[in-house]
Amino acid sequence: MATVVVEGDKLVLRLTSAEHLEALHGDVDVPLASVRSVEVLTNAMSAVHGIRFGTGIPGRVAVGTFTTKSARIFAVVHHRDRGGVRVRLSGAEFDELVVSAPDPDAVAQSIPVTSP
């Protein structure tokens, strides 16, 4: 299961080996200064949409990059963990990170938010 950690001045989304393959992408790190908001989601799967580059099984798995007209989303969402967090970013490779987590409240509280 992917983990979100703060390392120095970066927010790091660390993927498992299997998730690296599913996402066709390595770990994601962004400057903490890019974090604009953090939202706890009761259903992380519903926050993922768009054209997918990675692995997706509707309602079960969404891992990789998802592109819409207005955003690039990097997601690591597994059905077994229905809750999760959405991290909105500015000036980073992705506009949002969506990650499922067994304790989304704890993950959200661990991420410092920079005011816009």
Beta strands, then each sheet from edge to edge (+ up, - down):
strand 1: 3-7
strand 2: 10-14
strand 3: 28-31
strand 4: 35-41
strand 5: 51-57
strand 6: 61-67
strand 7: 72-78
strand 8: 84-89
strand 9: 96-100
sheet 1: 1+ 2- 3+
sheet 2: 4+ 8- 9+ 7+ 6- 5+
end
